[in-house]
């Protein structure tokens, strides 16, 4: 297709499509090409460095900043991977019935969160059917993990210390232009601090588990790590 060209084609929705009024039906989609673009790599020079927030235009400073940001992102992603492995291990080793009421409550919260995310993208969610039952499996996992983490924290006194919370806040603030402002922003709201505290508690549980299991190191390629969610 060329710029300005339109095309109409049929598309059949799956039989198990979430919107029941569209499931299994064939509809006509119209597409129009509004723009044709291609990526172009810029020259890594003084002008480019200035455009990315390096006032002096020093390319070496830009590269150092990029390296620091990449190292921070790598650390974050590795931590998330390890944490996920630990949580999966906890679930694997502990099977028990979880309260139905808690699962229902969490599935409703997840449904509301999904609608909120759609609304934030500019979608009209009034006529979008989002059933809490779609999130039951995810809700059960979250409730089970929450109970396991809470029990581990209580039994092994893995509570978040003020200095741990401060360290996490300061680390997250480093990726912003004015870290001090970000730190003040966190400490100006008890709810924000509570979210950081919950993260620290989970990290304490992860550290405790890693200290009490056999850990086998595994090398992960950079591209694979950065491509993962």
Order of alpha helices (4+ residues) and beta strands (2+ residues): beta-beta-alpha-alpha-alpha-alpha-alpha-alpha-alpha-alpha
